[in-house]
């Protein structure tokens, strides 16, 4: 991992409009920092929730963990968090469309803000993905928003427990009609239910 990070770190200079702002935020994080990034469709803003958000931007935009080319795609994003991956996919071209699923209510504000400029190509469902539909299932929220899960969390990471709606993968496919216009890309990051 360290070698990969060193090999691609030069990309920070192209990805971030102000690379020093990114580095400063990693050292001194504060709430709701806005970072400006370059993308194939132009400059985009991302609202960060915390230092973990900055690390996720690095892994997706700089290191290329979710690399996809500029081909047109319809995307299902299971576990959208604050929308960093969604913005990455939407910023590859001006035709991609995405449907996001995120159960953590603490991430909802950031997800909405980050997709604000993509409202015509995005849809957000504030619910969890599971194997069957359910109205209210207990869900563990993590302090940083990254590790929220149905699974039990260590006390040091647990923020609180909430009830969330669960929608099954089968129901998702019935509700999200992309009209087979473009190939489907499925991103799954749902803390253990993959």
C-alpha positions, 0 to 999 in steps of 0.5 A: 500500500505504501509503495502504491501511495508513493508511486501515485502521490504526484497526482495530488498536484493535478487532482487538487486545485490547491494541494496545500489545502488538502495537506493542511486539512489532513494535519488539522482537520475541521468540520465541513471543509470544502476542497476543490478538485479537477475532473474530466468535466471540470472543477468540482467541490467536495464537502468533507465531514472529517479527516477520514473523508480526505483519506477517501478522496485520496484513495478514490481520486488520487490512488484510483481505487474505483478507477473507471474510464470515461465511458458512459455508465449507469451506477448503483452505489451501495454505501454512498457515505458522503458521496465521494465515490458518487461524485467520482463516477459522475465526474468521469463524463456528463452522461453517467447517472447514479442511484445512491443508497446510504443509511447513516443519517449523519452522512445525509447532509454531506451526501446531499451537498456533494451531489447538489450539482449533479441533481439531474443525474443522481438520486439518493435513498437514505436506507440500507441494502440487505437481502430482504426488505424491512421497515426498521432494523437496528443499525450501529452508527460509527463516530466517523461515519465510515464504519457504520454497520449492522454488525456490532461495533467496538465501543470506541467506534460506536456513536449510537444505534438507530433504526433504518429502513432496509431495501433488498437488492432485488427491490433495488433492481425493480425500482431503478430503471435505467432503461438499459441505456448504458452498462451498469456499474455496481459499487458495493461498500456496505460494511460486511454485507458485500 
